[in-house]
């Protein structure tokens, strides 16, 4: 199914959200962010949205109370760019079409605030209301959609949100699905392929409490009733997870166009007599079976999923609860499934590879799953936790978020190097690591400190890294280049260069000690100014002719200038 058909079907489903009464209203929140210019088969997503809305709205009853809201359509970078284009009312089809035609995607994705504003517009704390969010991206404005779903559910009279995601990965889908699920709605992904439109139509019809159609005569109600088993003698039931049934046409190359979709046990189809492919999908297990439906006959094929379940619960150490940052990935063949902290995997029988990771800690296991089997695995990563913060000196914190913390192996390789295991960039660093000895290398501007540490299984280490450093602030009017050197000479008789800058004013952190600032000015004139950095303190350094003279150091002159005075101690060579 292409996305144009999918979008059209989704909009048809949206019309089912609100019954044709004044008891409930609905607002469609249509993504107007910049990503809606992405193309599908050469057509921008926003164009598909406009065309399908126009087609579907023309079929809606005039008394349907429907509104339209969008976001990100007026300016870039503004999380408040949300606008109710059409207030919910009956007979709004033409107004919605006209408003959608003017949407010019360009900005952010404040989907959570948009849903909140739509709910408030519908007076969700007083009346039954439904919001339908259509988005091709995730929240970009630092609002938690899961928390919003809980809030709207708690405060609403009978409030529901449905979320339709386009082009989202499984992980991205989880980040917005909770907005629907926490309000009693459902999340559907365009990338699921099979049955998305039919499933959304079924879900919103239930919410709308639309009157059920008159039952058709029994002989015409259905003629295909499939059954599924996990394995021979192990029947499938709904508690094992959602089972997706698809009926496909038979094509010259095999499985053809999808014709119908149903879910879970008790699926029933009414199809024309003929040959079909029946596809059953449970999680990562998919089985296709060719079937025939005779004229006036009831077909009841049994599909063996040849699948099992793996329930995994992973913790960083004994006594801890599963952490959502712990990734559990199980690979089977060329495919893989991922959960976080804990989860149930529905997979085809056969060899499996599991990898559980949290920061630098990795656990791997290879095992086999038998059809019909339900495996339970409790994984303990046996990790310890460390949080590190840095100070200039006792009582003087480093508040910059530009620190680099590198967790390195304590042992050096044969060439004298240490392996960097993990890295964090922020004011502080948090690491989970396997038990053992490490070196924490803390880098901040011109300062670098290595601290030996030991990580213990299940224990927390709070580390304060004393940089034994201060800050030097430089002013050098007219300087073209400034180099900072350690004051002392190395074994080869030269000074080690610490850093080089090209700014007139700047500041930097240095380890406590003596230094020399060498400023290069126009016509290759240089001035040297010595300075001392004291841990936890700030020193102001002026690099100029006057400052160099005050320090007893004469300026270097270019070769074309008059001979300089006899050099004093610390004077640089004439260029």
Secondary structure, DSSP 8 states (H G I E B T S, - for coil): --HHHHHHHHHHHHHTTS-SSTTEEEEEEEE-BGGGG-EETTEEHHHHHHHHHHHHHTTS-TT-EEEEEEESSS-TT-TT-EEEEEEEEET-HHHHHHHHHT----B---HHHHHHHHHHHTTTTTSEEEEEEEESS---SS--HHHHHHHHHHH-SEEEEEEEESS--HHHHHHHHHHHHTTT--EEEGGG-TTHHHHHHHHHHHHHT--------HHHH-SB--EEEEETTEE--GGG--EEEEEEEEETTEEEEEEEEEESTT--B---SEEEEEEEEETTEEEEEEEEE-TT--B--EEE--EEEEEEEEESSTT----TT-EEEEEETTEEEEEESEEEEEEESEEEEEEEEETTEEEEEEEEE-TT-EEEEEEE--EEEEEEEEEEETTEE---S--EEEEEEEEE-TTS-EEEEEEEESSEEEEEEESEEEEEEEEETTEEEEEEEEE-TT-EEEEEEE--EEEEEEE-TT-SEEEEEEEEE-TTS-EEEEEEE--SEEEEEEESEEEEEEEE-GGG-EEEEEEEE-TT-EEEEE-SHHHHHHTT---B--TTS-------TT-----
